[in-house]
């Protein structure tokens, strides 16, 4: 049974048809890596995203509160923090009883679909997922997880026969999304379509050749906080940016299809990512870290019928659990009582001012050999518009004024002149932890609490990972 809160935006929702949803999700795309965000390497290389930023709302301080794939996806679908849903590691299953955004939209009369990466099933990255575990999605062209973008497989609906996308998978998946929109635009029902890409996640050097040719590794400008192995990270970034430029092309195609069908004004478009990528900043790689290159993600939202000013920036941090209630709120759909995130629809519509409040960032249990070998650790932190404050199991760890120190190179922890501010942020962080019942214990405690089985050497959940059967 679905249990919902009374909808605070009933008048808005009742006066207009329900909007379509096109949710475009990339993997490991950090917030800094777009032309509109000022990356010097991407000026003129992300024209479609730059245009979308001008037309919609840019949440400039959107964060992935637990910056890794499965935790993000579980929070996106449930509107809950990982402390509640328990998916704080990759390759674990979202429980069948979870109430997901797809199930809510379906109950509200929507057609629902997902194309691309899933990473919420926990039964092997290349095995079919039975319909009983599709979590409310009707249209289904999905693989649990792959990063072999040029030899990428998927399963369709409930068919156990595996299929191959036949090319760079993001292009094929975008075309499938375009066809889905064409097929559903005149159906009389709204749709909620989630397109989940694998790039620009490593391997970095596998984008189509025409996009790789756009970036010369020797000319890549590194962020000032990349101090070591600069040649290595220039090479990686050249490939990373090639993926980004390729995805920007597909974003343009998707937006063009909305215009072609005459439904752009009736469709909420979101572009975002599940987490960022350190790529050498702070001498770190990949994700799960508390620095901005890992936790901050792009988040653009365009909805012309939102009755609020568009083409603007909102600096109030938006966290992953906030996405579900905000999208439901924009469309006048009731928000389930199970949701823990904030509904920011009134702020998007311009009815309320953004609030000066921080949001929670966390790593409950570090996993993956690359993370543990390179100093990965449990942490809890708060990211406000201006500050980052992070505590590890030993106490205060990181404290940055991101306004005066945008590359987070001056750790203010323990500096007497910032003592009062540090105490204030510590209090705010503790308030966030109290709100979600998090006592910040060692990661192994939570692993045991939720019944996960992990490799003691690297903390990774075992999975079968069979090759797909042809």
N, C-alpha and C positions, 0 to 999 in steps of 0.2 A: 504494500500500500504506500502511495506517495503522500507525504505529509508536508504541507506548505504553510509558510507564513502568509498573512494577508499582504497583498501587494500594495506598497505605498504609492505606486505610480499608476493606480488604476485609471484615473482620468486620462492620463497620457496614453496608456496602453489601449483603452477602450475607444479612443477617438481616431486611431490610425490602425491600418492593417499591421499584422505582425511582420517585422522585418526579416528578410533572409539573413543568414550568417555565412560569410566566407572567412574562415580562420586559416591563415597561412602561417605555418610553424616551421622554422628552420632549426637546425641542430648545431649548437656550439658557435653561434654568431654573436659576438660581443657588441655592446651598444656603440662603441667608438668607431666601428668599422662600416661607415656609410659616408657618402658624400655630404649629406645634409648634416651629419654630426661633426664634420670638419676633418675627417681623415684625409691627409694630403695625398695619400696614394690612390684615393677613390674619387677625387674631384672629376666630375664628368663621366664617371664609370657606373654610377647608380642613378641614372636619370629618372627611372620610374618610381623608385623609392623617394627620391628628392621631390618629385611632383606630389606623391602621396602625402609627404610630410607637410607640404604647403596647403593641401586641400583638407587635411583632417586634423586630428589631435595627436600631438607628439608628447607622450609621457617620457620626459627626459631622464627621469630617475627610476624607471621601472627596474625591478630586481627579480632575480630568480632566488627565492628565499632559501632553497636548498639546491645549489647549482649543479645538478646532474640529471641524467635523462629520465629514469623511471620516477624518482620523487617529483620532478616537475610535472610529468604527465598525470600522475595520480592526483596532485593538487589541482591541476587544471580541470580534470574531470569531476572532482568531488567538491571543490571549494574549501577543502580542509588542509590543515597543516600536517606534515608528515608525522608529528607527534601523535596525531589522531589516527590517520589511515595506516601508518606503520610501514609505508614503502619508502624507506630512507636508503635503500641499496638498489642497484640495478638488478634486473633479472629475478624479481619476485612478483607474485601475482596480486593484482587488485582483487579483493574479495568479491565474490558474486553478489553479495548483499549490498555492496556500495551503491549509493544513489548518485548516478552520473548526470552530467549536463545533457548528454544525448537522451537519456531516459526522461528527463524533465521536458526537453523540447518535444520529444515524441508524444508525451502525454498532453502537451499543449497543441497538438495538431500538426507538427512539423514532420517533413521527411528528413531523415538523418543519414549522413554518409561520412566515411573516412577513407582516405587514400594515402598509402605510403607506410611510414614507420609507426609501429604500435608500442612495443617495449613495455607492456603492462601484463603479460600473460605468465611469464615465469616457468614455461615448460619447454624451453629450447628456442633459440633465436631463429631457426629455419624450419620449424614444424608448423603444420596447419593449426589454426585456432578454431575450435568448434563454435557453432553459432550461439550456443548457450553462454559463451564467454565473450560475446561481442559488445556487451555493456550498453545496449540501446542503439547501436548503429545498424541501420538496415542495409545501406549500400556499403560494401566492404571489399576493398582491394588493398590488401595489407600483407606485410611481412613483419614478424616480431622485431627483427633488427638486422640490418646489413649496412656495411659501408663499402661494399663492392659496387660502386655506382654504375659501372659500365657492364656489369653482368648481374643484374639485380632481379630478384624473384618476388612473386606475390601470389597470394591465394585470393580467389574471388568468391564472395558470399560463403556458402558452406561447402564448396567444392574442394575435396582433398587433393585434387590434381594441381601441381605447382605450375606457374606460368612465368615467363621472363618478359621484363619490360622491353627488351630488345635494343636499348640504347642508353645513353646517359639518363638515369631513371627520373631525375627531377623534370626533365623536358616531357617525358612520356606521362608522368603523373599529372603535370599541369594540363596537358591536352585532355587527359581523362576528366579532370575537374571542369575544364571548359565544356566538354560534352555533357557532363552531369548537369551543369547549369542550363544548357540549352534544352535538355530533356525535361527539366523541372520548372523552367521559367513560366510556362503557361499551364501548369497543372492545377492552379487554384489553391495550392497549399504552399506555405513558406518552406524553405529548406535551411538546414544547418549542415554545412559541408566543412569538414576539417581536412586540410591538405598538409601532410606531415612529411617534410623532406629530410634526407640524411645529410646533405652538404649544408654548410662548409666544413663540417666535422672532418678531421683527418681520416684517410690519407689525403694530403693536400694537393698532390700533383696529378689528379685524375680528372680535372674538368676538361671539357672539350677544347681542342687545340686552339681554336680561334680566340678563346677567352684567355688561355694561358699566354698567348702571344701579346696580350695587352699589358703584361707586367714583366719588367726586367728586374730580376732579383738584386742586381747591383745598384739599382736606383731606388729601391724601397727605403722609405724613411722610417726608422724605428722610433718607438716611443722612448722618451728619455730614461725610463726606468728599466730598459733592457741593457744590462751592463756586460753580460757574458755571452759567448757563442753567437756573436752578432751575425756572422755569415750564415750560420745554420738557420737562424730565425728569419733572416731576409729571404732565404730560399723557401722556407715554410710559408711565410706571409705572401710571397708571390703566388703560390698555389692556392692559398686561402682566399686571396682576393679574386683569383680567377673563378673559383666557385661562386663567389658573391656576385660577380658581374654576370655570370650565367644565370643565376637565380633572378637577378634583377630583370633580365629579358623576359623570363617566364611570368614575373609579376606584371609586367606591362601587358603581356598577352591575356592574363586573367582579367585585369582591369578593362582591357579593350572588349572582352566578351560581355562584361556587365553593361558597357555602353551599347554594344551591338544589340543586346536583348532588351534595352530600355529599362533595366532594373537597377541601375546604379543608385538611384535615389531611394530605393526600397531595400538596400542591402548594407548591413554593417560589415565592413571589411576590417580585419585585424591582420597586421603583420607583426610577428615577434619571433623569439627564439626561446629554447628551453634553458639555456645558460650560455656563458661566454667561453673564452679561451685565453689563457694567460700568454701563450706564445712568447715566452722569454721574459715578460715583465716580472719584476721582483725575483728573477732567476727561477721562475716556476713555469710549469707546463700544464695545459689542459684546464680542468675545472675543479670543483669542490673547495676551492680556496675562497677566503673572504675578501680579497682585493677586488677592485671595480672591474678589472678585465674579466674576471670570472663571474661575479654576481650580477653585473648590470647588463641588461639586454635591450635591444630596440623594441619599442612598442608604439606602433602607429594604429590609430583607429579612425576610420572615416565613416560617418553616418550623416548624410545631408539632411535627413528628416529629424535630427535630434533636437531641433529648435534652439540650439546654442551656437555661439560663435565657433567657426572652424578656422583652420589655418593658424592654430595657436599651440603654445607649449604649456604643459602642466608639470611643474617641478615636484609636486607632492609624490613621494614614492608609492608606486603601485606594486604589490606583491602578487605572487602566483595565485594564492587562494582568493584574491580579490577579483579575478577575471570572471569566474562563473557568475557571481552575484551581480557584477556590473553589466555583463551582457544581458542577463535575464532582466535586470532593472531597466535597461534601455528599451527593451521590447515590451515592457509591461507584463512579463511573465512572472508569476509568483516564485519566490525564492524559498527553497526547502529549509526546514529547521536544522537540517544536518550541516548546512554551510557555515563556515567560520570566518570567511573573508568579508571584506567591506564592500558595500554597494556604492560605487562612485559615479553612478549614472547622473545624479543631480549636479555633480561638479562638471561632468562632460557637457551637460545641457546648459551650463552657465547659471543654474538656479542657486547654487551654493559656491562659496569660495573654497579653493583648495586649503587644506588644513596643514598646519605646521606640526606634523607628527611622524615619528619614525616607524620603521617596520622591521620585522625579525628576519635575521639571516642565521643559518645554522648548518653544521655538519654533525649529524648524530653519531655516525660510525664511519670513519674513513675506510675506503676499500680500494683495491687495485694496487698492484705492486709498485707502479710508478709513483703513486701518491705516498705510500708508506715509506718507501726508500728516500723520497725527497722531502720528508718532514711533514707529511700530512697528519692532521690531528683533529680531534673533536673541538668544536668551538660553538659559541653562541654569540650573536652580535646584534647591533642595531644600526640600520642605515637611515639617516635622516636626509633631508635635502642638502644639508651642508656637511654633516659629520658621519664618520664611521667609527664605531667603538666595538671592540671584540674582546671577549674573554675566552681563555682556554681553561682546561681543568686545573691549572696552577694559579689562575687569577688573571688580571688585566694583561692583555697581549698586544693589541694594536689600537691606536687612536689617531685618527687623521682629521685635519681640517681640510676638506676637499675643495673649499673655495680658494684658499691660499696655497694649497699643495695638491693640485689636481692629479699628479702622478703618484701620490701617496709615498713619498720618499722621506718624510720627517715624522717618525713615530713619537707622539706626544705623551705616551704612557709614563706616568710618574713625574712629569715635569711640573714643578710647584706652581708655576704661573697659570697652569691649566687645570689645577686640582679641583676647583669647584665645578668646572664644566665636566670633568671626568666623573665626578660623583653624581652629577645630575644625569648623565647618560647611563651610568651604572644603574641608577634607580629606575630609569625608563626601561632599560633592558630587563631588569628584574620584573617589572610590571608586565611586560610582554610574556615572559616565561611563566609567571603565575597564571596569566590568562589562559594559557594552553596546558597547564598542569605539568610543565617540564621542570624537573628538579636538576637537570644537567648532571647526569651521572655518566660514568664511562660507557662507551659505545657498546661493549659486550653485554651490559645490563639490558639495553634495549633490544639487542639481537636475540637474547634469551626470552625477553618479555613477549616479543612478537613471533617467536618460534622459527626464526630464520636459521638456516644451516649455512655456515660460511667456511671457507678454507682458512685455517688459522694462520697461514703464511702471509696471505695478502687480503683477507677479508672479503673476497669475492664469492658470490653465491654460485654454486655449481649449476650448470645447465647442460643439457645433452648436446645441443648444437649440431644435430645431424645435418648432413647435406640434403637438400631437397631431392625428392624422388622425381625423375623425369617420366 
